[in-house]
Structures are given as structure tokens and as C-alpha cells.
Amino acid sequence: MSQKKHQEMSKYQLKKLISKLEDIRGRNTELVSLYIPAGYDMSKISEFVTSEASEAENIKSKHTRKNVQAALDKIGRKVKEEQQTPENGVAFFAGNVSEREGRPDIQVWEVIPPEPFESRHYRCDKEFVLEPLRQMIVDDKVYGLIVADKNDAAIGFLQGNSVKTVQTMSSNVPGKTKAGGQSAQRFERFRKEMYHTWMNDIADKAQQAFLPKKRENKLLGIIVGGPGFTKEKLIEDDFIHQELQEKIVAKESTDFSGEEGLEELVTKAEDAIEDSQVIKEKNLVQEFFNNLEKENGKSEYGPERVKEALDMGAVETVLISESTDLFYAEFECPEGHKEHIFEAEAKIPETRECSECNQDLELVEIADIVDAFGKTAEEMSSDLEIIGNEHEEGRRLENMGGIAAILRYRIR
């Protein structure tokens, strides 16, 4: 018997699957999760699954018992197909996804992860065990962000393609007084002391957020910004912890100092963090929209027009929003006529009528649009980028339908 070929999931595919599995809830503890690290004897795993199915006979509820046994049966069949565990291990999820009580629909998912599993895990519950998979889609390298003035401050992270707020702060530092005399001098001393305390508070919160990341070698750099002189004082007067000083890669002036200043800070510090995913995504989307505004013919959007350009080899980069939930489906009739559609997976039929000869078109291929376009992009030496929707440019692309392309040359 030939060995089964294993295809690891991309992080994009894994993220979509996690989102799908998160929405599934069992009526009882009937959803089965099984994680198998590399190196396990699959025949022993098969025996374990059979044993658990036998143990399920003790479940009192008839519906739960049947659903658990059916889920384990589905997993057992998958396990028997495996001669050995894939290099990174394998996970199985199975259970009843039907929303109609008494009409079960038992589905099973097999996951070849992009990173290795560390331990074997088995559980029946009302929801699937997904934490080991969630950890694989987290980009844990970050840039630290500080925006501050004398009134407000925010501390956060640029992580992957999103800005995450860690802390927002407000000060009680009063404004300067114009009153003269000794009372004014006392007031000014008091104001300076409060301002000094405020600076220390900002630095302490930054230390709590950033120092653990730095010591774990996960801090790529620190960007400090704000509308006034507070940013300079934080750096130049050594308020920021000595270990963190060396990680400061940029200082930028911003219009805002609170939470809304964090995304502005990332945009202003583009040159310092040009290698970050969020800057790469923003620049690509901006290039796409710039081409549209110039009407130079080097931007296309919508799945049909992007596919046409891809097939011609005219695409430099395909842009697909991470929220896109489209599949490519290809049909063929007995006369050899081919048609395709782009649709949500659940809406794709098994057959449809051929527009040329009226015979039945049979479904011959179905793939997530990222996989379908990715295959053609590879053949045509085009790039494909998944664009997050946690920044303004990503939301603009999402609002246009989520499928776009930057072209090498004009085709219309």
C-alpha cells in the first residue's frame, strides 16, 4: 500500500478552519477532538479510538451515545488510512453539526498543522478543543508602541497586521498658570513634580508590557510618538528602562496621544518598520487604489476579472481579504464544455445546466479561492497576499468585495 501524501495547512487555511469549528456547538458532550503528535504508532491510536467507541456504550443519553460513536467511527476510518503520523502530527475533529435535533449530520475534519503538536490530547465536549491550533496562527513577534503627551498616553503592540492596545492612561497634570509671585512658583514646582510622576507612570507601564517580550526575544523594536515634547523627554531623560532603550527604532510626531494615536504612529513610522506585515499590506492596497484613481489600467477587482488577468499572466500581485469566504467551482458537461462559478461553499451545486448544450454540467473541481488563485499565481510567477481587515486599507479592500489585483501591464 502506498504511503498517504500529507499536505500541511497554511496559516490562512488554519485560521478559516478554526473560525468554522469555533461556531459549532454540541447539544451535549458529543464533539470529539483528537491530537496526535509525530512519532505515534497509528495502529495503537486506532485501537484507542475503537476502545473509546466501546466505552461510549455507557453514555446514558441515546442521542449523545450515537453521535459520539458515529464521530469516533469517522475518526477511526481516517486513522486507519494513515500508515504513520505526518511530520508535524495530525488532529481530527468530528461531531454532529446538524441544527435539527434527531437528524444528525456527523462531519469529520483532518488537520495537518503548519507547526508540530507537542502532546497527545483527546476530549469529548460541547465544543472542540482548538487552543493548540490557535497558538499556531499567532505571530508573537511584536513592535512596542507608545504615544503620549502631558494629558494622555496609550501603550500597545503592532502584532502581525493588527494594532493591539495594552494600556490607556490619563494624567492629572495641570496646565501652566500665568499668575505671578511665590504661589506661582510653588504651583510650577508642583506641576513639574506631577509631570515627572506622569512620565514615570508611562515608562513603568511600557516596561511591564515590553520587557517580557524583549527578554523572550520577541520584541522587534519600540516606536515612541505623540503631539508634544513628552516623547522626547521619555527618551532623552532616560525614563524608559535601560534594557528597552536599545530597542527604540523611531520617534514620530502624531496628532493624537491616546488610543487613536497608535495606528497613526504605525503609519508615521513606516520607514522604520517597512519589513512589518501591516506596512506591506497597507502599501499593496494603497498601490491598488492609486492605480484605480489614475485609471492606468493596472488594477482589477472582482473574482472574474482577477481570474482573467491571472490566466493571462498579467498579474503582479493578487490581494485577497482574509474575511473572503468564496470558493472556485468548475463544471464540465459530456460535450466537454466547461463553466465555473465563484460562490460560498454551501451554495455550490453538484450539477447545473450547460449554457451551450443544455446537458448537465458535473462538478469536477472545488477549491477555496486562495488555493485556486494561489495555484495559478505560482504557475504565472505572480504573488498572492492575504490582507487583514484590522487596518483601514484592509477594510477598504474588504468593502470592495475582498478580491483585487495589481497588474504588470494594462489588459483593457
VENRA-V442690 format. One record per backbone hydrogen bond with DSSP energy under -0.5 kcal/mol. NH is the residue of the N-H (numbers start at 0). CO is the residue of the C=O. If there is no record, write none. Layout:
nh=NH co=CO
nh=NH co=CO
//
This chain:
nh=7 co=5
nh=8 co=111
nh=13 co=9
nh=14 co=10
nh=15 co=11
nh=16 co=12
nh=17 co=13
nh=18 co=14
nh=19 co=15
nh=20 co=16
nh=21 co=17
nh=22 co=18
nh=22 co=19
nh=23 co=20
nh=25 co=125
nh=29 co=27
nh=29 co=124
nh=30 co=124
nh=31 co=29
nh=31 co=93
nh=32 co=122
nh=33 co=91
nh=34 co=120
nh=35 co=89
nh=39 co=36
nh=41 co=39
nh=43 co=40
nh=44 co=40
nh=45 co=41
nh=46 co=42
nh=47 co=43
nh=48 co=44
nh=49 co=45
nh=50 co=46
nh=51 co=47
nh=52 co=48
nh=53 co=49
nh=54 co=50
nh=55 co=51
nh=56 co=53
nh=57 co=54
nh=58 co=55
nh=64 co=60
nh=65 co=61
nh=66 co=62
nh=67 co=63
nh=68 co=64
nh=69 co=65
nh=70 co=66
nh=71 co=67
nh=72 co=68
nh=73 co=69
nh=74 co=70
nh=75 co=71
nh=76 co=72
nh=77 co=73
nh=78 co=74
nh=79 co=75
nh=80 co=76
nh=80 co=77
nh=81 co=77
nh=81 co=78
nh=82 co=80
nh=84 co=39
nh=88 co=85
nh=89 co=35
nh=90 co=110
nh=91 co=33
nh=92 co=108
nh=93 co=31
nh=94 co=106
nh=96 co=94
nh=96 co=104
nh=100 co=98
nh=102 co=99
nh=106 co=94
nh=106 co=104
nh=108 co=92
nh=110 co=90
nh=111 co=109
nh=112 co=110
nh=116 co=87
nh=120 co=34
nh=122 co=32
nh=124 co=30
nh=129 co=127
nh=132 co=129
nh=133 co=129
nh=134 co=130
nh=135 co=132
nh=136 co=132
nh=136 co=133
nh=137 co=134
nh=138 co=136
nh=139 co=137
nh=141 co=217
nh=142 co=157
nh=143 co=220
nh=144 co=155
nh=145 co=222
nh=146 co=153
nh=147 co=224
nh=148 co=151
nh=152 co=168
nh=153 co=146
nh=154 co=166
nh=155 co=144
nh=156 co=163
nh=157 co=142
nh=158 co=156
nh=158 co=161
nh=159 co=140
nh=159 co=157
nh=161 co=158
nh=163 co=156
nh=163 co=161
nh=165 co=154
nh=166 co=154
nh=168 co=152
nh=170 co=150
nh=183 co=179
nh=184 co=180
nh=185 co=181
nh=186 co=182
nh=187 co=183
nh=188 co=184
nh=189 co=185
nh=190 co=186
nh=191 co=187
nh=192 co=188
nh=193 co=189
nh=194 co=190
nh=195 co=191
nh=196 co=192
nh=197 co=193
nh=198 co=194
nh=199 co=195
nh=200 co=196
nh=201 co=197
nh=202 co=198
nh=203 co=199
nh=204 co=200
nh=205 co=201
nh=206 co=202
nh=207 co=203
nh=208 co=204
nh=209 co=205
nh=210 co=206
nh=213 co=209
nh=214 co=210
nh=215 co=211
nh=216 co=213
nh=217 co=212
nh=218 co=212
nh=219 co=141
nh=219 co=217
nh=220 co=141
nh=221 co=246
nh=222 co=143
nh=223 co=249
nh=224 co=145
nh=225 co=251
nh=232 co=228
nh=233 co=229
nh=234 co=230
nh=235 co=231
nh=236 co=232
nh=237 co=234
nh=238 co=232
nh=238 co=233
nh=239 co=233
nh=243 co=240
nh=244 co=240
nh=245 co=241
nh=246 co=243
nh=247 co=244
nh=248 co=221
nh=248 co=246
nh=249 co=221
nh=251 co=223
nh=253 co=225
nh=260 co=257
nh=261 co=258
nh=262 co=258
nh=263 co=259
nh=264 co=260
nh=265 co=261
nh=266 co=262
nh=267 co=263
nh=268 co=264
nh=269 co=266
nh=271 co=268
nh=272 co=268
nh=273 co=270
nh=275 co=272
nh=277 co=159
nh=279 co=275
nh=280 co=276
nh=281 co=277
nh=282 co=278
nh=283 co=279
nh=284 co=280
nh=285 co=281
nh=286 co=282
nh=287 co=283
nh=288 co=284
nh=289 co=285
nh=290 co=286
nh=291 co=287
nh=292 co=288
nh=293 co=289
nh=294 co=290
nh=295 co=290
nh=299 co=404
nh=301 co=402
nh=305 co=301
nh=306 co=302
nh=307 co=303
nh=308 co=304
nh=309 co=305
nh=310 co=306
nh=311 co=307
nh=312 co=308
nh=312 co=309
nh=313 co=308
nh=314 co=308
nh=315 co=405
nh=316 co=405
nh=317 co=382
nh=318 co=403
nh=319 co=384
nh=320 co=401
nh=321 co=386
nh=323 co=320
nh=326 co=342
nh=327 co=366
nh=328 co=326
nh=328 co=340
nh=329 co=364
nh=330 co=338
nh=331 co=361
nh=332 co=336
nh=335 co=332
nh=338 co=330
nh=340 co=328
nh=342 co=326
nh=346 co=343
nh=347 co=344
nh=348 co=346
nh=351 co=360
nh=353 co=358
nh=357 co=353
nh=360 co=351
nh=361 co=331
nh=362 co=349
nh=363 co=329
nh=364 co=329
nh=366 co=327
nh=368 co=325
nh=371 co=367
nh=372 co=368
nh=373 co=369
nh=374 co=370
nh=375 co=371
nh=376 co=372
nh=377 co=373
nh=378 co=374
nh=379 co=375
nh=380 co=377
nh=381 co=376
nh=382 co=315
nh=384 co=317
nh=386 co=319
nh=386 co=384
nh=387 co=385
nh=394 co=390
nh=395 co=391
nh=396 co=392
nh=397 co=393
nh=398 co=394
nh=399 co=395
nh=399 co=396
nh=400 co=397
nh=401 co=396
nh=403 co=318
nh=404 co=299
nh=405 co=316
nh=406 co=297
nh=406 co=404
nh=407 co=313
nh=408 co=313
nh=410 co=296
//
